[in-house]
Amino acid sequence: MNCAYRTAIAPLRDLPRSRPLPSVAETVYAERPSVPLFCLRPAAITSAAERFVARFPGRVLYAVKCNPEPALLRALWLGGVRDFDAASAAEVELIGQSFPSAGIHFMHPVKARPAIREAFVRHGVMDFAVDSADEMDKVLEEVGGDQGIGLLVRLALPKGGAVWDLSGKFGAAPGEAASLLRRARSAVRRVGLAFHVGSQCLDPAAFERALALAGRVVAEAGVTPDILDVGGGFPVAYDNVRPPEPETFFAAVARGVERLALPSTTELWCEPGRALVAAGQSVVLRVLARRDKALYVNDGIYGSLSDAGPPGFRFPTRPIAADGRILSARPLPFTIFGPTCDSADRLKEPFLLPADIREGDWIEVGQIGAYGTALRTAFNGMDEAMLIEVRDDPLSVSAASADRAA
């Protein structure tokens, strides 16, 4: 059949090109998988990329860390994504080998010297993010003082309301960022200012506040940036979260940028990950045991469902009966435990599933395209999985809700 095995300890290993199968259910009944089955929907990813690229008022850099699966990257390329936010030498090499004409931007604010050198010398990477004078020195030394590179100063933001707050690790305080901008302008021909409001940001106004702060930094520095990078954070829907439409965020970015009155030559960038790929992949789990209203399944927070742990995302689900029987229309709230021996391997929210679901049945879990495969571990030796491309529609939040209401 049209399946390929992979493990979490080799997450960037390419898979052979193959013709997608018609649907998840047909694949499950044909393969009867005993390990997690990742179902990739390239058409959905291409469509999401096309919409985002067409509507965002600037350049779109896909954040490779979100999901580096080669087939997924090809789908993004077909959707018009031509630039990539890389955070390591491995990600730079992956994109460089996959798409020789792609724009690769090394946006991790703290980088190893060999990674900088390899990105610059071997792959022609010209853009590097920095958030300190030491990091700027490091980049300039490793590129041999080449004035043709771009230096983007990462601005620290106050703690915000994003599900995953990113304010505590990276970024220069406003005064320091202004000083770094001035220094970058004297060292290279192209400078920029970048920030990140946090992953799964639900408040469009957060971008406007961040842009207002960026404007104050630009004014203090007396430097007009060639690039303004608003980062990622564009959210998607889950069963317990319905964010505003993407256009609301794009409009907020446009308003914030307009208030800065920057010249038309300043490029606007963003670094989406989740918004492009979340819906394009699901995972099929098998029920290993049922104990009253608790289900034990073959993947969990140490695998593809880490976002269902502490962040508490409630993913859309769809049951698939092992014997083709008609499952009960009466839903029950189940607790779901992962397969490892750690008691913390438990999904935070209860999941509504048929009252008669039992050992041997499968559960498709949607919205796994963002970080689902990227964050898998080999804990307890439970890293084996299968990946396949399918042609049916994604298991969306609305579809899952409709299935439960039927």
N, C-alpha and C positions, 0 to 999 in steps of 0.2 A: 504493500500500500504506500501511499504518498506521505510517509512520516519519516522524521529523522530524530535520532536521540541526541541529547546534549546534556551537559552538566553545568552547575552553577560555577564551578571552578574554571571554566573556559567560556565566559559569557560573550566573548567577541568572536568566537569561532563561526565562520560562515557556514551556511547550509546550502546544499545543492539546489539549483533552481528547479522548480517542479510546477506542474499544473495544479491550481487550487481545486480542492474538492468542493462539492456543492454546499454542504452544510455541516454544522457541528454535530447534529444528531446522527447523520449518516456516518460520519467519521467515528463517532463513539460506538455505534452498533457494529461497525466493521472491525474496529481495532480493539474494542473492549479494554481501554487503557487501565492499567493498574498503578501507573505513576501519573503525576500531573500532566495534563495535555494542554499546551498553549496553542491557542487558535488565533492566527494572525490574519487580519483582513486588510490587505494592501489597498483595495479600492477605497475603503473608508478613510484611510490615512491620507491618500492622495487627495481625496475630496476636501478633507479638513485643511490640508496645506493650501490648496487652491483658494479656499475661502479666506484664510488668514492672510495670505500674501496679497490678495486682491484688496482687502479692507484695511489692513494696518497702514498708516500713513508714513511708511519708511521701510528700511531694510530689515528682513527677518532672518535671524541667526538661530538655527535649531540647537538647543542645548543637548549635546550628545549624551551626557550622563543620564538623561531621562530614560533612554532606551537605545542601546547601540546595535541592535539586531540589524545585520546587513540588509535583509529583505525589507525591513521597515525603512531604512535609510533610502533604499532605492525608490520606495513609494513616495517618500517626501520629495525626492529629487524630481520625480514625475509631476508632483504637485507644484513645482516652481521654486522650491527652496534651494538656494544656491550658496548660502553662507552657513557656517557652523561654529558654534561656541564650544571649544574644546577645553578640557581641564587637565590634560595629562599628555605625555608623549605617546601613549598607546592610542588615545582618541585622535590625536593629530595624525598618526600613521594610518589609522583606520580610514579616516576621511581622505587623506592624501592618496591612498591606494584605491579607494572606491571611486573617487571623483577628482581626477587630476586638475580639473579647471575650477574646483570649488574655492570659495573664500574661507580660509580657516583662521579663526581669531582665538588666541590663547587668553581666555578671560579669567582664569584662576588667579587671584591676587597674590598668591604665594607659590612659587614654582622652584623646582630643583634646577640647579645650574645645567646639568646634562640635558634636561628636558627642554630648556630654553634654547640651548645650542643646537640640539637635534631638530627642533621645530624650525629654527631659522635657517640652518645650513642645508638640511636634507629636504625640507618640505616648503621652504620659502615663506614661512609664516612671518607676517610683518606687523601684526597688531598684538600688543601685550598689555594686560591690565596690571596696575600696581596700586598699592595703598600705603606705601611708606617710602622714605628716601632710600633706605637700604635696598628695597626691592627694585627701585628705579636704577640704582647703581648696579645691581646684579644683572638686570636686563641689558643695560648699556655696555657693560663689560663683556657679556657673553655674545653680543652681536657685533663686537668690535667697534663700538661707537658709531655704527651706521646711522646716519641722520634721516634715512628714508623710512624708518620704522614709525609705527604709531604707538603712542603711549596713552592709555586711558586710565585716568585716576578714578579709583573706586571710592565713592563717597559713602560714609557710614550714615545710616538713617536711625532715628529713634525707634524704639520698640513699637510695633504696629499691631494690627489685628489679624494678620495672616495666620492660617492654620499652622504653617511651619515658619516661625519667626527666624529671620536670618541676620538680625541686627547685632549679635554678640560676638561674631567671629572675625568678620572682614570689614574693611572700610576705614578711611581716614576721617577724623572729625572735620567739620567745616573749615576751620582756620588752617589746619594742616593740609586739607585738600586744595585750598586756594594757593598755598605755598608750593605744593607739588605741581599744580597747573602752571604756575609761573616758571618753575624749574624745567618742566617738560618742554615748554615753549622755547626755552633757550637751548635745549639739547637736540630736539628733533623737529621735523617739518610738520608733523601731524599730531595733534593732541585731542583728547576727548575727556568727557566726564561721564561716569557710569554709576548706577546704583541698582539696588534690588529691593523691592518692597516686601518680599517674602513669598514663599510658595503657597499656592492656593489662596491668593488674596481675594477676599469677597467684597472689598470696598473700592469702587472706582476712584473715589476722592483721594485714596492713598497715593495714587500716581500724581495727582495735582499737588498734593502737599510736598511730595518728594521733588517735583519739578520746581516748586517755589523755593525750596531749600537750595536746589542746584543753581537757581538764578542768583541767589545771594552769594554763593561761592564764586560764581563767574564774575559778579560785580566786584567782590573783594579782590579777586585775583587780577582783574583788569585784563583778562585773557578771553578772547572769543574762541570757544571750542570748535574744532572741525567736525567733531562727532559728539552726539548726545545719545547715550545708551540707557534706555529706561528698564533694561533687564527683563526678567520673566515675572512669574506670579499670576499669569492669566488663568483663571480657574475653570473647572468643569463641574458638571452636576454629578452628585451621588444621591442615593436614596434619601439621605437625611440632610442634603445640602442642595439648594437651588440658587445658584449665583445669578446676578444680572447677566443679560446677554453680552456677548463679546463686544458688540458695537458700543455699548455703554462705556466700556473701558477704553476703546479706541477714541471715542469722543472726549473722554476725560484727558487722555494723553494729548490730543490735539489742542484742547483748551489750554492746558498747562504750558505746552510749547509755545503757543501763540502769545501768551502773556510775557514770555521771555524776550520777544522781539529780536530773536537771533537772525543773522543774515541767511538768505536762501541757500548759501553754500554749506551751511551746517547740516550734516547728515544725521538723520534720526534712525536709531537702531533699537531692536528689542531682541530678547533671548527666550522665546517660548519653548517649553518642553511638553508639559502636561496637556496644554490646550490643543496640541497638534496630534498627539498619539494615544491619549487615554482610551478613547472608544475603539481604537483599532486593534485591540487584542483582548482576549478573554482567557480564562483558564478553567479547565474541567477537572473537578476533584472527585474522588471516589469516597463514599461513606465506608469507613472501616468498621464502625460500631455505632449502635444507638443505645443510649441509656436514658430512658424516659424522654426528657426534652433537651437532651444533650447529644450532639453528633460529634464523632471523632472522624476527621477526614485526613487525606494524605498530603496536605500542604497547610502552612500556617504562617505565623508572623516571622519565622526564620526563613521562609520561602517567599512566595509571591504576594503574601497578604500582610506585609509589615504595616501598611497604611491602615489596616483594620485593627491594629493594636492600639498603641497610645494615641495616634491621631483620631481614631474612632470613625474613620470613613465607613459608611455602610454601602457596600457594593451591590449593584443589582444582581439578582440570582435567577436561575431557571433550572428546575429539576429535570432529570432524564432518568426514567425508570429502567432498571437493568433488564427487565423481562418484557418491556413494551407495554406494561399494563397502564391503565388510566389512573393517574394519581388523584387523590382526594382534592376537591376544590376548597376544602376547609384548611386554612393556613394556621399554623401554630408558631409562636416565637421560640426558636431554638437557640441554645448556646452552642457555639462551634469551637471545638478544640483542634489544634494542629497535631501532627503526628509525633513530635519530639517528646522526650521525657521531661521537658521543662514545664512546670505547671503554669508558667506565664505565657505559654504558647496557646493563647485564648483570644478569640476575636471579641472586641470590646462590646459591640452592639448585638442585640438579638437579631436573628435572621428569620424572616417569615417564610416557611416552607410547608409543603403538604403534610397533613397530620399523619399520613401513613408512609412517609419516607422511611427507608430501612437500609440496613447494611447491604452493600453491593450496588446501590443506586449511585448515580452521578449528580453533581451539581455544577452547572456552568456559572462562573462568576465573571461579570463584565467590568469594564473600565480598568483593566489591569495593564493597559499599554504603557502607562506612566509609572515607572520605577518597579513594576511587578517582577520582571525578569532581572533588571539591573541590580536589585538589592537582595537577590537570593543568596543564601549561604549554604555551606556543606555541613552544617551542624547535625550531629548524630548520623552522619553519612547519608542523609536523606535529600540529596541534591539531584537525583536522576529525574529527568523530565523529557517530554516529547514536544516537538513543535511542528505545526502544520499550517498551511495556508488554506483558508476557506473562502467561499464566495457569498455566504448569506449575510444579512444585515447584522450590524453589531447589536449586542445585548444592551440596549440603552436603558436609561433610568425609566423613561416613559413606557417602554415596552415591558419592562419587568413589572412596573406598577399595574399595567393593564392586565398582564397575565395573572397577577394575584387577585385582581378585582373580578376576573371572569368566573 
